Structure formats: C-alpha cells, structure tokens
Amino acid sequence: MYADYKSEQIVYLCSQANCTHDSASCTSYLMPTLGGVLPERVGNKIILFYKNYPWSDESGEPARVESINFDGSERQIIHTFRPEETPYNTMVTDGQNIYFVLETVQEDSSVRKNLAKLDTLTGDLDLLQEMSVENSEFIWGCCGEDLIIYQCEMHDDYSISQVLRWNFISGSKESLYSWNASDYTPILYEENLGFKGTDGYYHLLNLESGNDFTFTQYPISDSYLPSIMFADDSGIIIRELIPTSKYTADSRFVSLKTDGSAEEWSLLSDEDGDKHPFTPVFDLNEEDYLVYIGYSDESDRVIEDDGTSKFIEAPRRLYSIMSKSDFWNGKNIQHPLQYNVD
C-alpha cells in the first residue's frame, strides 16, 4: 500500500478496476513467505526483501529481492540468496546500493554475519566486512557516510551495550555511548541520539554536528524507572513509571525541549490497556511528521493453500500527519490517513 499525503488516503499499489488484491495478477500483491516481506525505498524504486528462516524446521523458498516501480509496474527478481542466507531487518542506502547485515547459517548450525552491499540496479551482492556474532553487532542507522552500529559485549556476569560510529571503508570506529544492559536503551532518530548521561541529566547528541545538549531543566529520577521514547533536534520525550501500588504503576510522559522547557505530554494511544506514545516515523518536511498513532483491529481476507478464502482479525497500523510544533506541545491536532480498501 502507499500513502497519498495530499488526499490523506492509504490505498493499494494497484490501478486495476474491480481488483480483489489477492493474487499475483495484482501489482500490489505480495506472495506469502515464511519470514515476511520487508519493503525499502532506494532511489526511484521499491525494493522488496522476501525473507526466510534458514534455521527453521519448516521448508520454504530461499530469501530473494525484487525491484518494483512506484506504480507497481516492472516487478522483477534482482537477487536470490542461498538457502542458508537471510538479510537482517535494518538497512541503509546511498541511493543505488543498499547495505544490510547478512546472516548465514553454517553446517554446524552456527551463524556468521557480514555487512553486505546489494547493487539494486544489477543485483550484485558483495560481502564487505565480517561482523561480530558474539557481540551482537547490528546496523542501527547511518550518518553521512558512516554506519551507526549497535553492539552488546557479553561478560561472565554482566554485559555492556554501546553505540558505535563506523566508517567501514577506513575501518575507523568511534564509541558514541555505552550503557549497562540493565539500563534503558538510548533512542536514535535521524542523526539525533537521546541518552541518559552519567551527570544525572538527559542528553541529546547530534551525530552530524557533534553538539551535545544537556537537559538541565529536568534531572533524571531513577526512582521512577525513566526511559527515553523519542528524540530529535527539538528535544526528547521521556516516560516515567509512577507506582500506584506494590505491583502496579502508571505511566507519565514528559516533553523536554531544547528551548529549556519541560511539561507533561499526553499524545497517547491505548493498546491492550497500555499507554503508548504517538511516535514520529519520519519527517515529511521541515514542519510536519508522519506519526504512528496506534492500531485498530480489522477483518482481512486471506487465501488458504487450497485456494479457499477466509476473514481473520488483524491489526491495522494507523498513521497521521502532525505538525512538529503541535506534537512537541502535546496538542492532538492531526490529519489521520484513511485506509481506502474498497
């Protein structure tokens, strides 16, 4: 599906009249696969990664990659992985190549991980660097020509996690932030890293400029088990757990902005009785976010192996366009995107 931000509609990537969107004749249809399908945008193409689970007992097709135009046309397979290979989720692109971690199951059932580069024009795959399995290294994001790597180093009775800036061409690595595994993970959004400093304050590190902003207006309260939920150049959103009894607690959310303000914040969705903050997915422009605002349960038609169909209840993710100003000030003013599935 795709979102038309002007009409605020989410529709199938299909222009055929009266199409039921349940077979390969539909340009939006994704063939079922054991590991799911991961879409990525690279340049003027949509790249579809059909994943697999090579360590599963269930048999399935090898993972593969398809290229497709924005209108759903000219879909073609550009690469097929070996049965023992599968790509890991987080990926980055330079506009033609796409970089990701490729996991390979060895004959002894151990796993090898490599930083891989796939040329989306030719389908050529190159293994660039081996990555540590023992330290659980994964791509977390990017900044300029550098990859942002998450790493967890295991010791006998504890573990240390850290965020690294890695230029795999030169081989240089710089540790940006480290924390104990028992503590809460920092937040990375675009080129901004929000984390809890050892000085007792929250910090916002801009990876591009190197500027480290300290939120001195709101000291960290470890008694309330705080965690950072979102961060960008405007500030951070934190959650604190306020005990209501010996076994229960309520969530309180606070907006800390780089202008020095701090205020309670209430843009929340209720998912199975839990409060979850509205979360920006990416910047639409300088003024607006595309924001995830929760989900609704809907009936979806699925096709069985014997060709029969049935309806199942499935969650449908909900999105909205919100101005950055309204988001940070906790104003629930939004333009929800409507699913047009008729």
N, C-alpha and C positions, 0 to 999 in steps of 0.2 A: 504494500500500500504506500501511498505518498500523501503528504500534506500540502495543500494549496493554501498558503498563508493569506492570500488576498481574499479568497472566498471563505476561508476558515473551515474548509472541508477536508476530511481524510477519505480517500477513495482508492479503489483497486487500480493497479497499474495496468489497466485494460480499457480499450475503447470499443470492444465488440458489443453490439446491441444484444440484449437478452442473454448475455453470457452468465453461466452459473458459477464460474470461477472454481471449478472442481476437477479440472483435467489439464493435461499438458497443452491442449489446444488454446488455453487462456494464457495471455502474455504475463499475467501476474502470478500464475500458479507455481508453487514450489513443491517439487516432489518430496515426499516424506523421506527422512534419513535418520539413522539411529542417533546421531549426535546433534541434530538440528541444523539450521541454516543461519549463517552469520553474514549479513549484508554490510558492505563497506563502500564508501564513495571514493573513487580515485579519478581525478581529472573530470572528464565528461562521461565517465562510465560508472555503472553499478557493478561491483564485484561481489559475487555470491560464493561464500565458502560453505560447501556441504561437508560437514564434519562427520567423523566416525569415532568409535571407541575401540581401538585395536586390542585393548586388554580385556574386552568384554567376551563372555562366552557366546553371545548372540552373533550370528553371522550377518554381515552387511556389506554394502558396496564400499570400496575404498573412498577416502575423502577426495574431493575434487573441487575445482574452482571454475566458475562460469563468469563470463563477461556479458553485460547486457546494457543496451542504451537506456537513457532516461525514460523513453516512451515504451519500453518493454520489448523493442524490436532487436533483431540480430543477436539473439542469445546463442552463445557458443561455449563449449568447454575449452578452456585455455590451459589447464593443467590437471593431471590426475596423480595423486600421491600413491606411494606404495602402500600395501595393506597395513603395514606396521607403523605408518606415519599418520599424525594428525596435528593440525595447527591449533595453537592456543589462542584464546579469545582476543586479548588486547593487541591492536595493530596500529601502526602509524604509516603515513605515506609522504612521499616527496612530490606527488603529482603524477608520477608514472609508475614507480616501484612501490610495493607495499612490503613493510617489514614486520615480522612476527616471530614468535618462538615456535619452532617445530619440535614436537615430541616424537621420539622413535623408540618403540619397544624392541629390546634386544632379544636374542634367542634364549637368554637366561631369565627373561621377564623383567630385567632392569630397564630403566628408562634413560635415554640420552636426550639432551636438549641443546638445540642450536639456534642462534639468531639466523633467520633466513630472509632472503630478499627475493620476491617474485616480481618479475617484469610483467605488468598487466597487458602490455602490447604483444609480447612474443610468447608469454607463458613460461619463460626460462626461470628456473629456480636455482639460486646459489646459496650455499651454506657459508656464512661469513665468520662466525665465531661460535665456539662451544660455550654454553652457559652452565652454571653450576646447578646440579640437581640437589646436592647436599644442602646448599644454602638457599634453595627455593627461589632462584632468580627469575623474575618475570618483567616484561615491559609494563610500565605504569603510565607512560605518556611521553612527551617529547618537548624540547625547547630548542628552537633553531635547528642546528644540525646534530644536536645531542639527544640521546635517548635518556629518559628518566626510568631508572631501574629500581624495583622493589627487591629487597634481599632479606632473608631471615637466617641468621647464623646460629646453629644449634650448638649448645654446650651440654655438659653432663646433667646439670640440674637447672639450667635456665637457657633462655635464648635472647638474642639481640636482633632487632629488626632495624633496617636503615633504608633510606632513600639515597640513591646514587645518581650522579650525573655522569653519563658515559659517552665519550666520543669513541665509537668502535673503530673508526678509521685510524686515529692516532693511538688508540689504546688507553688514553688517559681516563681515570675515574676520580671523581670528587664526591666525598660523602657530604650530603646536604643536611641530614638529620637522622638521628638514631634514637631508639626507644626500647624499653623492655616490652616483651611480648604481653605481659600482664596489663600494660597500659593501653590506652586507646590509640588507634591508628590515625596519623595525620590525614588531611584532605588535600588532594591535588585537583585543581580545576584550571584548564588552560595552562598559563605559566605561573600560577599562584599556588603556593604551598602554605596551608594553615597548620600550625602545630602548637603544642604546649611547651613553653620554654622552661629551662631549669631555674630561671629567675622568678618563677611564680606568676608569670603573665602569659597570655596568648600572644602568638606571633603570626605575622603574615609575610612570607618571603616571596618576593617577585624574582623568579628564576632568570628573567631576561635582563633586568636592570641590576639585580643583586641587592635591592633595597629591602631591609628587614625592619618591618613596622611592628612596634610593641604596643599592645592594647593596655596601657597603664590604667585606663579608667575602670577596669574590671578584673581584679585579681582572681586567680584560679582557686576554686573552692573544692578541694579534693574530697571533702565530706559528702558532696552531692554527686560524686561519680560523673564528672563532666566529660563531654565528648564534643568534638567539632563536627558539624553536619554538612557545612558548605563554606566555601571560601572563594572570594575573587577580589579584584582590586578595590572594591567598595568596602569590604570588611569580612566578617565571619559570622556564621550562625552557630550557636552552641546549644547543647541540651544538657540540663541538669536533672537528676533524679531526686525528688524531694520525698523522703519517707512519709508514708501515711499510717503505717503500722509496722510490726516486726517483719512482715513478709511482703508488703506492698509499697509501691511508690508511685507518685505522679510525675509526669514529665513537664519541665518548664523550659521554654525556649527563649533565648535572648539574642538580640541582634546587636553586635558590636561593630561600629563603623569607624572608618579611618578618619572621620571628622571629630572623633573623640566622644561620640555619644554612645549610650547603652540603654536599651529598652526592651521590655518583654515583647515577644513576637508570636503571632498566633495563626500563621498561614499553614494549617494542618489538615490532613486527611485522616479519616478513621478507617483503618484496615484491620478487620477482625478484632475490633476492640482496642487496638493500639493506635497511638497518635504518631503520625509520620509527617515530617515537614515537606511542604512543597519544595521540589528540587529542580533548579535550572539544568537543562540538558546541554544547551549551548547558547551562545549569543547569536540572535537573529541579526542584530545590527548594534550600533552604539547605544541605542536607547532601550531595546527590548530583549527579553529572554524567551526561549521556548521552555516551558516549565512542565515537569511531570507533577500531576495533582492527585494521583491515586488510580483506582481502577473500579470497574463495575463488572458484575457477572452477567454474561450474555450467552445466548444459545448459539452455538456454531455447528454447522453441518460438516460432518467428516465422512470419508469414504472408507468402508471396510475392505479387507483383502479380496472378498468375494464379489465386490462391486456394489454391494448394498450401501445405503447411507443411513446415518442416524444423527440426532442432535445431542450435543453434550454441553454442559455448563462450563464456560471457560472465562477466565478474567480478561477483560479488555482494558489495556492501559489508556489512561486519559491524559490529554495534554492541553495546555492553554498558552496563549500569548500574554505576557505581562510586561509592563514597563519595569525597568530596573529600579526606578525611584519608588514605585508602589510596592515592589517586592521587599526592598530593604526597610521601608517604613511600615510594613505589615498591613498594607491596605489590600483587601481582597477585591481588587478591580481587575478583571481578566476577560479575555476573549477566548472561550473554550473552543477547541476544534471539534467539529461534529463528524462522526462516522457516517458516511453515505454508502451503505452496503446493499441497498435495494436494487 
